Amino acid sequence: MSSAKGTESSGSGDIKRSLELLWGTGERATRGPKRGLTLDRIVTAAVELADAEGLAAVSMRRLSTELGTGTMSLYRYVPGKAELLDLMLDRVQGEPLAERTADDMAALGWREAVDAMARAHLELYRRHPWLLRINQARTVLGPSALGGLEASLAPLRRTGLTDPEMISVILLMQSFVNGVARMEIEALEAVRETGLSDEQFWASQEPYLARAMESGAFPLMAALSDEAFGPDFDHFEFGLRRLVDGLEVLVAARAGDGNGNR
């Protein structure tokens, strides 16, 4: 389940059992569990633990301690961490568009919808940074994941794009947000792990970088303004605008009326 880089993979357990639990077709525990223990409570506790301490902190033994029950009680509800991870993913994947139905999204213009999706996904990573530690190439699709995809597709139906292109728009948006979120979260982790602020880290390199710029070997870098790497430029806003603007060219071409809407 874990890779060399410390990531974990969705869909790495008993896929049939994960699907049964996600879609509510699995048998409920009937013998022995602690009074009040439910699958929903277990998944909620696992997500809260991952949010607070990272994915590595989530284990069946640790969860049993958090829930005040025996580890074997948890196994009556979920086979193990691999299947639990599938349930955790589906739980949080429903958050970005949780308050928007497909009809709500369809009522938006496609530009507004893509913008809303991107912002919602960035907030998702900020709430649950452990998502960046999961290989989701084989996500086990539950009701929340499918509900989010349904809502995402609704406003794109009017763009004139083909089905593969609509899926590609969603993937493009998610990949862009994933990259921005990874930079942001890894920067915070670097400060926490090293005890050095960004200012301290770059100040330690300044004498070496100054000599490099003065050497003439890097004229383009030396010509950059002080603001080039400054914290005031919003890379997310800039990238999102360019992404949507680029898509509008294609949508307008498909619409045939030059305004990108129909």
WOMO-V173202 format. One record per residue. SS is DSSP state (H for helix, E for strand, L for the rest). Layout:
BEGIN
SS, SS
END
This chain:
BEGIN
L, E, L, L, L, L, L, E, E, L, L, L, L, L, H, H, H, H, H, H, H, H, L, L, L, L, L, L, L, L, L, L, L, L, L, L, L, L, H, H, H, H, H, H, H, H, H, H, H, H, H, H, H, L, H, H, H, L, L, H, H, H, H, H, H, H, H, L, L, L, H, H, H, H, H, L, L, L, L, L, H, H, H, H, H, H, H, H, H, H, H, H, H, L, L, L, L, L, L, L, L, H, H, H, H, H, L, L, L, H, H, H, H, H, H, H, H, H, H, H, H, H, H, H, H, H, H, L, H, H, H, H, H, E, E, L, L, L, L, L, L, L, H, H, H, H, H, H, H, H, H, H, H, H, H, H, H, H, H, L, L, L, H, H, H, H, H, H, H, H, H, H, H, H, H, H, H, H, H, H, H, H, H, H, H, H, H, H, H, H, H, H, H, H, L, L, L, H, H, H, H, H, H, H, H, H, H, H, H, H, H, H, H, H, L, L, L, L, H, H, H, H, L, L, L, L, L, L, L, L, L, L, L, L, H, H, H, H, H, H, H, H, H, H, H, H, H, H, H, H, H, H, H, H, H, L, L, L, L, L, L, L
END
